Amino acid sequence: MNIINLVAALGTAALATACVVVPVGPDGRPYSGYGNYPAYPAGSALAVAPLAPPVPSVAVMNARLYPANDLAQPGGMAVGQVTNFLDGRGAFSVTIAGEQFNGEATRSGRTSREGVANAIGARGGTLSCTYLLNNPTQGSGQCSVNTGARFQLHLGG
């Protein structure tokens, strides 16, 4: 009996809801017969403005660190990812010789392309980088780990 009552209640609720669709013109006013607005002539052309693409809020790029001295050679090339927040700040993560580093990057000024990045590793290591951006998703620089390992940094591509 409870199932029948539930189905009846849901059916009544569904029938009680109603939608009214009112045709509107390009300016958002209803066509004639709906309210006190003038009628649009039949066959009148509607102007449609093109939609602008959304502005990206972040740019994500790959980071590759190539060994630049003997201390960096055993770990080989390191790979990571950088998120550019497009406001002079960013976040990055990279794995070097099995240690995961996470940190942040800051450009020198609002319109400057030069910046610094610092990170700390899961085992207590530290990473420090300087870089120069060619555009929001590409650049290059140098990085060094507290062990003395040095790397050439390539961003993007």
Secondary structure, 3 states (H helix, E strand, C coil): CHHHHHHHHHHHHHHHCCCCCCCECCCCCECCCCCCCCCCCCCCCCCCCCCCCCCCCCEEEEEEEEECCCCCHHHCCEEEEEEECCCCEEEEEEEECCEEEEEEEEECCCCCCEEEEEEEECCCCEEEEEEEEEECCEEEEEEEECCCCEEEEEECC
